[in-house]
Amino acid sequence: MGRRDYENDPHAPAANSLVPAASAIVVDDSGRVLLQRRRDNDMWALPGGAMNIGESLPECAIRETREETGFHVEIVGIVGTYTNPHHVFAYDDGEVRQEFSICFLARPLGGQLAVSEESTDVRWFEPGEIDALPMVPSIRKRLNDWRDGEMPAAR
């Protein structure tokens, strides 16, 4: 299913859905960040997705990271909350979802790189490599917020 992001775009379609979601900035012991290349827009992104009934937002971030990257993680902090009502995701099926996401800081506990149905590539990147990667502005904002906040690498 295709997805198009609109942020502060006066021509964006009106939201018709609001779904709690979580993402994770996973940082290993050497300070590298885990990213996936999304199949729906070919952009690099954080692992994350919609919260299921019966789970918490931290549990959502852990599950999504495992499903999308092959790594089991533990949450060690919160990077930020992202609820811009002028940021929507339009899907091919007609859903237009308003942003509602909590971004967590996590560290890997185990696993190995693995792509999912939602990704074409999963890799570890040095923080200095991230700026050159194609990604939507909202993901770049989360990564910049993490870097600007001078959060220590998860250890």
Secondary structure, DSSP 8 states (H G I E B T S, - for coil): --EEEEES-TTS----EE--EEEEEEB-TTS-EEEEEETTT--EE-SEEE--TT--HHHHHHHHHHHHHSEEEEEEEEEEEE--TTEEEEETTS-EEE--EEEEEEEEEEE-----TTEEEEEEE-GGGGGGS---HHHHHHHHHHHHTT-----
